[in-house]
Structure formats: structure tokens, C-alpha cells
Amino acid sequence: MSLKPTVELEGKTYLTTGEAARRLFTTPATIRRYCDRGHLEVCRHPVNNYRFISEESVDRVLREFSKPIIEQDLGSGGK
């Protein structure tokens, strides 16, 4: 039995760990780490304790990681 990649709960869309990993181009282990560190909003299934990650927080992390890095002026010699 496989899980659906998304679940609707209280008006929010939640993703499985695998689907969140696909959307963030990373591994399920990294997604679990992000959840444990509070970078992603997570809720747990009451019976099997699986994680479901809010789609909104995945989108937020994706936007944060997509921000361009501001290039520093390396020619100033640190002055």
C-alpha cells in the first residue's frame, strides 16, 4: 500500500516525506532533518506516526534556497 503524495487537513495541503524531497530536490533523510530542526512544518499521522509536511513550508524553503547570492566586491581588499 502506498501513500498519496498529498493530504488535505484543516484547509492545508500536506505532503509525504518523499514528495517533499522530490519538490526540494533532496532526499527523504534531509527532509526528516529539516523537520527535526524546525525548518519545515510537520504533523504526524495519529496511527502510524508518519510525517506529513505542509506544502506551504516546502514552498517557503524552496523560495529561500532560490534567492540569488549577492556577490561581494572582492577587489576592495577587505577595506
C-alpha positions in Angstrom: 0.0 0.0 0.0 1.4 3.4 -1.0 0.5 6.8 0.4 -1.0 9.5 -1.7 1.6 12.3 -2.2 -0.7 14.9 -0.7 -3.2 15.0 2.1 -5.7 17.8 2.9 -6.1 18.5 6.6 -7.9 21.5 8.2 -7.7 23.5 4.9 -4.0 22.9 4.4 -2.2 20.6 2.0 0.4 18.3 3.5 3.0 16.2 1.5 4.6 12.9 2.2 8.2 13.0 3.1 9.0 11.5 -0.3 7.0 14.1 -2.2 8.6 16.9 -0.2 12.0 15.5 -1.0 11.2 15.4 -4.7 10.0 19.0 -4.7 13.1 20.2 -2.9 15.5 18.1 -5.0 16.9 16.3 -1.9 16.5 13.0 0.0 13.8 11.9 2.5 16.6 11.8 5.2 17.3 15.5 4.6 13.6 16.3 4.8 13.4 14.5 8.2 16.4 16.5 9.4 14.7 19.8 8.2 11.6 18.8 10.2 13.6 17.9 13.3 15.4 21.3 13.1 12.1 23.2 12.7 12.7 24.3 9.1 9.6 22.6 7.8 6.1 22.5 9.4 5.2 18.9 10.1 2.3 17.0 11.5 2.2 13.3 12.4 -0.3 10.6 11.5 -2.1 9.6 14.7 -1.8 5.8 14.0 1.4 5.2 12.2 3.3 8.3 13.2 4.3 9.1 9.6 5.3 12.7 8.9 3.3 15.0 6.7 5.0 18.2 5.7 3.0 21.3 4.9 3.1 22.3 1.3 3.3 25.9 2.4 6.5 25.4 4.3 8.1 23.4 1.4 7.3 26.3 -0.9 8.8 28.8 1.6 12.1 26.7 1.9 12.2 26.4 -1.9 11.9 30.2 -2.2 14.6 30.8 0.4 17.0 28.4 -1.3 16.3 30.0 -4.7 17.3 33.5 -3.6 20.4 34.7 -5.6 23.6 35.1 -3.7 24.8 38.7 -3.5 28.3 38.9 -4.9 30.8 40.6 -2.7 33.2 43.1 -4.1 36.4 41.1 -3.8 38.5 43.8 -5.4 38.4 46.1 -2.4 40.9 44.1 -0.4 38.6 44.0 2.6 38.7 47.8 3.2 
